[in-house]
Each structure stands twice: as structure tokens, then as C-alpha cells.
Amino acid sequence: MRAELPTFTPSRDHRRTRRFSRATPLCPVDNRGADLRGGSGRTTVSGMAISVAVRSQGGEVEQTCTHLALDVLCERARELDLPMLGLVDDCDDTVFNRSQMRLVVAELRRLAEESPGRRAEAARQVLDLTTQVERRPQRYLVFNGD
């Protein structure tokens, strides 16, 4: 005699993906409750921070930037409809090669000039990484989402 397993029929509510409210603070705060990212206080859709790395063709990470305002910087790039940084994916890797650095550097300089405090600092840190990609062959600037 074979035991019957219960069947599962997902309801309409079950099929929806879990979404985080942009008003929910999922970022580090100091003991006074101030947002340490220096941005708008919003998080990425996944609630995870973005990091940036310089990778070799073999996949070795040579240098990284984990500034807490990177997700806010990328969000601002989307708001400005920037052709390169505006397409950084919050949930996956976005890779820029050496030939794309000219456009990425121009966008980062623009963001560094017009952004306040921590967001400008994040842009400058990523700009430092771009010099390594421009100077050395077979290097990639990788935005790691989620």
C-alpha cells in the first residue's frame, strides 16, 4: 500500500515574491539612529548591499570596495538614466571591461561632483578602482549585487 503525499496548491498570495518596503531601514545605523550610508535611507530591492571588485580574467579578486553608499549611488545613476551605471543590477553581477571604462569613469565623475557626502565618497572609491582596470590588461570592474 502506497501512502499518498499531501498535494500543495499555491494560492495567489503565495506566488507573489517577497518585497521589502523602501521605507524599512535595513541599513546600519549609529547609536542615535542616524543612517550610516549617507544616502536616502533606502535599500536595494533585496535589502543587500552592493560591492565593487576588480577581477582578473581568471576570476581572482584584486581589490574591492564595500562602501555602504554604493547601492544609493547606483540608484541615483538609475534616476539620472545613465547608460552604464544606470544598468547595474542589484541582484546579480554587472561587469564592465576595459573598453567601457571611459564611459563608466565619466559617469562616476559626474556622480562624485553632484552627490552629497558619503555618496560622493563612494563614487571616488570606485573611481580609484577604475584606474587599475584601465592600466592593466584583462581586468574587469564588477558590481556585485545581492
C-alpha positions in Angstrom: 0.0 0.0 0.0 1.4 3.3 -1.1 1.0 6.3 1.2 -0.4 9.4 -0.5 1.5 12.6 -0.1 -0.4 15.8 0.5 -0.6 18.0 -2.5 0.2 21.6 -2.4 -1.7 24.2 -4.4 -0.2 27.6 -4.1 -2.6 30.4 -3.5 -2.5 33.7 -5.4 -0.8 35.4 -2.5 1.8 32.6 -2.3 3.0 33.3 -5.9 4.0 36.8 -5.1 7.6 37.4 -4.5 8.6 38.9 -1.1 9.3 42.5 -1.4 10.9 44.8 1.0 9.4 48.2 1.7 11.8 51.0 0.7 10.8 52.7 3.9 12.0 49.9 6.1 15.5 50.7 7.3 17.7 47.7 6.5 21.0 49.6 6.8 23.5 50.1 9.6 22.6 52.9 12.0 24.6 54.5 14.7 23.5 54.6 18.4 21.4 57.8 17.7 19.5 56.1 14.8 21.3 58.0 12.0 21.8 56.2 8.7 25.5 55.5 8.3 25.2 55.1 4.5 24.8 58.8 4.0 22.2 58.2 1.3 18.5 58.5 1.2 18.0 55.7 3.8 16.6 53.4 1.1 17.9 49.9 0.5 18.2 47.9 -2.6 15.2 45.7 -3.5 16.9 42.7 -2.0 18.0 44.6 1.1 21.6 43.7 0.5 24.5 46.0 -0.2 26.4 46.3 -3.4 30.1 45.8 -3.6 32.6 46.5 -6.4 35.7 44.5 -7.2 38.5 44.4 -9.7 38.7 40.9 -11.1 41.3 39.4 -13.4 40.3 37.2 -16.3 41.0 34.2 -14.2 38.4 35.4 -11.6 40.9 36.5 -8.9 39.7 39.5 -6.9 42.5 42.0 -6.8 40.8 44.9 -5.0 37.3 45.6 -3.6 35.2 48.5 -2.4 32.4 47.8 0.1 31.3 51.4 0.8 27.8 51.4 2.3 26.5 54.1 -0.1 27.2 52.1 -3.3 23.6 50.9 -3.6 22.3 54.5 -3.2 24.9 55.7 -5.8 23.6 53.1 -8.3 20.1 54.1 -7.5 21.0 57.7 -8.3 22.5 56.6 -11.6 19.2 54.9 -12.5 17.3 58.1 -11.6 19.6 60.0 -14.0 19.2 57.3 -16.6 23.0 56.9 -17.0 23.8 54.4 -19.8 26.3 52.4 -17.9 25.9 52.7 -14.1 22.2 53.1 -14.5 22.1 49.4 -15.6 23.8 48.0 -12.6 21.8 45.0 -11.3 21.0 45.0 -7.6 20.6 41.2 -7.6 23.4 40.0 -9.9 26.9 40.8 -11.1 27.3 43.6 -13.6 30.7 43.5 -15.4 32.5 46.4 -17.1 35.5 45.7 -19.3 38.5 48.0 -20.1 36.9 49.5 -23.2 33.8 50.5 -21.3 35.9 52.4 -18.6 35.8 55.7 -20.5 32.0 55.9 -20.1 32.0 54.5 -16.5 34.6 57.0 -15.4 32.7 59.9 -16.9 29.5 58.8 -15.1 31.4 58.3 -11.8 33.0 61.8 -12.0 29.5 63.3 -12.7 28.1 61.4 -9.6 31.0 62.4 -7.4 30.6 66.1 -8.4 26.9 66.4 -7.9 26.4 64.0 -5.0 26.5 64.9 -1.3 28.9 63.4 1.3 29.0 59.7 1.5 27.6 59.1 -2.0 30.4 61.2 -3.4 32.9 59.3 -1.3 31.7 56.0 -2.7 32.0 57.3 -6.3 35.6 58.4 -5.6 36.4 55.0 -4.2 35.1 53.3 -7.3 37.0 55.8 -9.4 40.2 54.6 -7.7 39.3 51.0 -8.8 38.8 52.1 -12.4 42.4 53.2 -12.7 43.6 49.6 -12.1 41.2 48.3 -14.7 42.4 50.9 -17.3 46.1 50.3 -16.6 46.2 46.6 -16.6 45.0 44.2 -19.4 42.3 41.6 -18.8 40.9 43.3 -15.7 37.2 43.9 -15.1 35.2 46.2 -12.8 32.5 44.0 -11.3 29.5 45.4 -9.3 28.3 42.5 -7.1 24.6 42.8 -6.3 22.9 40.8 -3.6 
